[in-house]
């Protein structure tokens, strides 16, 4: 949770006076993926020899292609993070990102054939409402400070709800949802027997390729690593962004291995109150009544969900459950479901 809080604050601190950055954000994302790759390989080699790494990589090289789907989505997500934090304060940004819980819940049912309980659906609705309250409050404040025209406030509020930046937030929400669930499917399904760090290697190699492609489309591939470009990146604040984001990637992959996307997303919702307080202390961003109400609603949704969390097991865990059932009474015990 602390890593996510740090990320929003660090990115916001790295902005110029305007809504821009003095460094190439795609290059920062690319370097982050390179650092993740180095960490994943190092952790793997700490447990197994180089020969085992090469052998497992070759044996599962087809899985490398499957990881292009979540890698591409995470690539877009990570780059949109900089764009959206340039237009939203960290508290509003993280509140709106909680809409991914709703999308994740629906996709989770489809992919893993799990039925969410009524309580879980109520918690998802509560969380959505909390996000709506926060966005409405932000829009009302913006309207009050900029509405010098004769246009009615209702028209300006409606226009703000459908602006381009909110659309980018929704794109990021769907990228997070589909990438998280698909990655979980690979971790617990096709890649259940592959070492977790080898799966991370596949993911990060594909992510590096995706970011190189983006640099190529932007026309910055040739100047991405010039001395002037690198000097703008090798600043303490930007390096902290790279290291912190790399830590997030490794921790999340381990989190998904034992838990699930919805529980991970709800855990990230707990960061909201801490982000709001820290942003008030560091940036002087006021905590208005809409923010307080939104955080309370999201916290209530978190509490509701915590009463009935989804349990999703890997193939190996399911196999052990069946074996234990056979040993205990000759009958297979049912695997826990929602």
C-alpha positions in Angstrom: 0.0 0.0 0.0 2.8 2.4 0.9 4.4 1.8 -2.5 1.3 2.9 -4.4 1.0 6.0 -2.2 4.7 6.8 -2.9 4.2 6.5 -6.6 1.4 9.1 -6.9 3.2 11.6 -4.8 6.6 11.0 -6.4 5.2 11.5 -9.9 3.3 14.6 -8.8 6.5 16.0 -7.3 8.4 15.5 -10.6 6.0 17.7 -12.6 7.0 21.1 -13.8 5.0 24.2 -12.8 2.7 23.3 -15.7 1.1 19.9 -16.4 4.2 18.5 -18.0 7.4 16.6 -17.2 11.0 17.6 -17.8 11.8 14.0 -18.8 10.5 11.4 -21.3 8.0 9.4 -19.4 8.1 6.5 -21.8 11.8 6.2 -21.2 11.2 6.1 -17.5 8.6 3.3 -17.9 11.1 1.4 -20.1 13.9 1.7 -17.6 11.5 0.6 -14.9 10.8 -2.6 -16.8 14.5 -3.2 -17.3 15.1 -2.9 -13.6 12.2 -5.3 -12.9 13.8 -7.8 -15.3 17.2 -7.6 -13.6 15.5 -8.1 -10.2 13.5 -11.1 -11.4 16.5 -12.8 -13.0 18.6 -12.1 -9.9 16.0 -13.6 -7.6 15.6 -16.7 -9.8 19.4 -17.2 -10.0 19.6 -16.9 -6.2 17.5 -20.1 -6.0 18.6 -22.0 -9.1 21.7 -22.2 -11.3 22.0 -20.4 -14.7 21.5 -23.8 -16.5 18.1 -24.2 -14.9 17.1 -20.7 -15.9 18.1 -21.4 -19.6 16.4 -24.8 -19.5 13.1 -23.4 -18.1 13.1 -20.4 -20.4 13.5 -22.7 -23.5 10.9 -25.2 -22.2 8.2 -22.5 -21.7 9.2 -20.1 -24.5 5.7 -20.3 -26.0 4.3 -18.7 -22.8 6.4 -15.7 -23.7 3.9 -14.9 -26.4 0.9 -15.2 -24.1 2.4 -12.6 -21.9 2.3 -10.0 -24.7 -1.4 -9.4 -23.9 -1.0 -8.3 -20.2 2.4 -6.7 -21.0 0.9 -4.5 -23.7 -2.0 -3.5 -21.4 0.4 -2.8 -18.5 2.6 -0.8 -20.8 -0.4 1.5 -21.7 -1.5 1.6 -18.1 2.0 2.7 -16.8 2.3 5.4 -19.5 -1.2 6.7 -18.9 -0.3 7.0 -15.2 2.0 10.0 -16.0 -0.6 11.6 -18.3 -3.4 11.3 -15.7 -1.4 12.4 -12.7 -0.5 15.5 -14.7 -4.2 16.4 -14.8 -5.5 15.0 -11.5 -4.2 15.3 -7.9 -3.2 11.9 -6.5 -6.2 11.5 -4.2 -8.7 12.1 -7.1 -6.6 9.9 -9.4 -6.6 6.9 -7.0 -10.3 7.3 -6.1 -11.3 7.2 -9.8 -9.0 4.2 -10.4 -11.1 2.2 -7.9 -13.7 1.8 -10.6 -11.5 -1.0 -11.8 -12.9 -3.1 -8.9 -16.3 -3.2 -10.6 -14.9 -4.2 -14.0 -12.6 -6.7 -12.4 -15.5 -8.3 -10.5 -17.4 -8.9 -13.8 -14.4 -10.2 -15.7 -13.4 -12.4 -12.7 -16.7 -14.2 -12.9 -16.3 -14.8 -16.6 -12.7 -16.0 -16.6 -12.7 -18.0 -13.4 -16.4 -19.1 -13.4 -16.8 -17.6 -9.9 -20.1 -16.1 -8.8 -19.8 -13.0 -6.7 -22.2 -12.9 -3.7 -24.9 -10.3 -3.2 -22.8 -8.7 -0.5 -19.8 -8.4 -2.9 -22.0 -6.8 -5.5 -23.4 -4.3 -3.0 -19.8 -3.4 -2.0 -18.9 -2.9 -5.7 -21.9 -0.6 -6.1 -20.9 1.4 -3.0 -17.4 1.8 -4.3 -18.7 3.0 -7.7 -20.9 5.6 -6.0 -18.0 6.8 -3.9 -16.0 7.4 -7.1 -19.0 9.3 -8.6 -19.2 11.5 -5.5 -15.5 12.4 -5.7 -15.7 13.3 -9.4 -18.9 15.3 -8.9 -17.2 17.2 -6.1 -14.1 17.9 -8.2 -16.3 19.1 -11.0 -18.3 21.4 -8.8 -15.2 23.0 -7.3 -13.8 23.5 -10.8 -17.1 24.9 -12.1 -17.3 27.4 -9.1 -13.8 28.7 -9.8 -13.9 29.0 -13.6 -17.6 29.6 -14.4 -17.5 33.2 -15.5 -19.6 32.6 -18.5 -23.4 32.6 -18.8 -23.5 28.8 -19.2 -25.5 27.0 -16.5 -23.5 25.0 -14.0 -25.4 21.8 -14.9 -24.1 22.0 -18.5 -20.6 22.5 -17.3 -20.8 19.7 -14.9 -22.1 17.3 -17.6 -19.4 18.4 -20.0 -16.7 17.9 -17.3 -18.0 14.3 -16.6 -17.3 13.4 -20.2 -14.0 15.2 -20.8 -11.0 13.6 -22.4 -9.0 13.2 -19.2 -11.8 11.2 -17.6 -11.9 9.0 -20.7 -8.1 8.4 -20.2 -8.8 7.4 -16.6 -11.4 4.8 -17.9 -8.9 3.5 -20.4 -6.4 3.0 -17.6 -9.2 1.3 -15.5 -9.9 -1.2 -18.2 -6.2 -1.8 -18.9 -5.6 -2.5 -15.2 -8.6 -4.8 -15.0 -8.0 -7.0 -18.1 -4.2 -7.1 -17.5 -4.6 -8.1 -13.9 -7.2 -10.8 -14.5 -5.4 -12.2 -17.6 -2.1 -12.2 -15.7 -3.7 -14.0 -12.8 -5.1 -16.5 -15.3 -1.5 -17.2 -16.5 -0.1 -17.3 -13.0 -2.7 -19.8 -11.8 -3.6 -21.6 -15.0 -1.2 -22.1 -17.9 1.9 -21.0 -16.0 1.0 -22.6 -12.6 4.0 -24.9 -12.9 6.4 -22.2 -14.0 8.6 -20.5 -11.5 7.1 -17.1 -10.5 10.2 -15.2 -11.3 10.4 -16.9 -14.8 6.9 -15.7 -15.4 8.0 -12.2 -14.4 10.9 -12.5 -16.8 8.4 -13.2 -19.6 6.2 -10.3 -18.6 9.1 -7.8 -18.4 10.8 -8.8 -21.6 7.4 -8.3 -23.4 6.9 -5.0 -21.6 10.3 -3.7 -22.7 9.4 -4.6 -26.4 6.1 -2.7 -26.0 7.7 0.4 -24.7 10.4 0.4 -27.4 7.5 0.2 -29.9 5.9 3.3 -28.3 9.2 5.2 -28.4 9.4 4.3 -32.1 5.9 5.6 -32.8 6.6 8.8 -30.9 9.8 9.3 -33.0 11.9 9.4 -29.8 13.7 6.1 -30.2 16.9 7.7 -31.5 17.1 10.4 -28.8 15.7 8.5 -25.8 19.1 7.7 -24.5 21.1 10.7 -25.4 23.1 12.5 -22.7 20.6 15.3 -22.4 17.7 12.8 -22.1 19.4 10.7 -19.5 20.5 13.7 -17.5 16.9 14.7 -17.1 16.0 11.2 -15.9 19.0 10.6 -13.5 17.6 12.9 -10.9 16.9 11.7 -7.3 13.1 12.1 -7.7 12.9 10.3 -11.1 15.2 7.5 -9.9 12.9 7.0 -6.9 9.9 6.7 -9.3 11.7 4.0 -11.2 12.8 2.0 -8.1 9.4 2.4 -6.4 7.5 1.3 -9.5 9.8 -1.7 -10.0 9.1 -2.7 -6.4 5.3 -2.4 -7.1 5.6 -4.8 -10.1 7.5 -7.5 -8.1 5.2 -7.2 -5.1 2.0 -7.3 -7.1 3.1 -10.5 -9.0 3.7 -12.2 -5.7 0.4 -10.9 -4.3 -1.6 -12.3 -7.3 0.1 -15.7 -6.9 -1.5 -16.3 -3.5 -4.5 -14.0 -3.6 -6.6 -12.5 -6.4 -7.2 -9.4 -8.4 -10.3 -8.1 -6.5 -8.6 -8.5 -3.1 -5.5 -6.7 -4.4 -7.6 -3.9 -5.8 -9.6 -3.4 -2.6 -6.3 -3.4 -0.6 -5.2 -0.5 -2.8 -8.4 1.3 -1.9 -7.1 1.6 1.7 -4.4 3.9 0.5 -6.9 6.7 -0.2 -7.2 8.3 3.2 -3.4 8.3 3.6 -2.9 9.8 0.2 -5.4 12.5 0.9 -3.7 13.5 4.2 -0.2 13.4 2.7 -1.3 15.5 -0.4 -2.7 18.0 2.0 0.5 18.1 4.0 2.9 18.2 1.0 1.0 20.0 -1.8 -1.6 21.9 0.2 -4.4 20.1 -1.7 -7.6 20.7 0.5 -9.6 17.8 1.8 -13.2 18.9 1.0 -16.4 17.4 2.1 -16.8 15.4 -1.2 -13.4 13.8 -0.6 -14.3 12.8 2.9 -17.6 11.3 1.9 -16.0 9.5 -1.0 -13.3 8.0 1.2 -15.9 6.9 3.8 -18.1 5.2 1.1 -15.1 3.4 -0.4 -13.9 2.4 3.1 -17.4 1.0 3.8 -17.3 -0.9 0.5 -13.9 -2.3 1.5 -15.3 -3.5 4.8 -18.3 -5.2 3.1 -16.0 -7.0 0.7 -13.7 -8.2 3.4 -16.5 -10.1 5.0 -16.7 -12.5 2.0 -13.4 -12.4 0.0 -13.1 -14.4 -3.2 -10.9 -17.5 -2.9 -9.2 -18.6 -6.1 -6.7 -21.5 -6.0 -4.0 -22.5 -8.3 -4.1 -25.9 -10.1 -1.5 -27.2 -7.7 -3.5 -26.1 -4.6 -6.7 -27.7 -6.1 -4.8 -30.9 -6.6 -3.5 -30.9 -3.0 -7.1 -30.3 -1.8 -8.3 -33.3 -3.7 -5.5 -35.5 -2.4 -6.1 -34.4 1.2 -9.8 -35.2 0.8 -9.1 -38.6 -0.5 -6.6 -39.3 2.3 -8.9 -38.1 5.1 -12.2 -39.9 4.4 -12.0 -41.3 0.9 -14.1 -38.4 -0.4 -12.9 -35.4 -2.2 -13.5 -32.3 -0.1 -15.0 -29.5 -2.2 -12.7 -26.6 -3.0 -13.9 -23.4 -1.4 -15.7 -21.1 -3.7 -17.8 -18.0 -3.4 
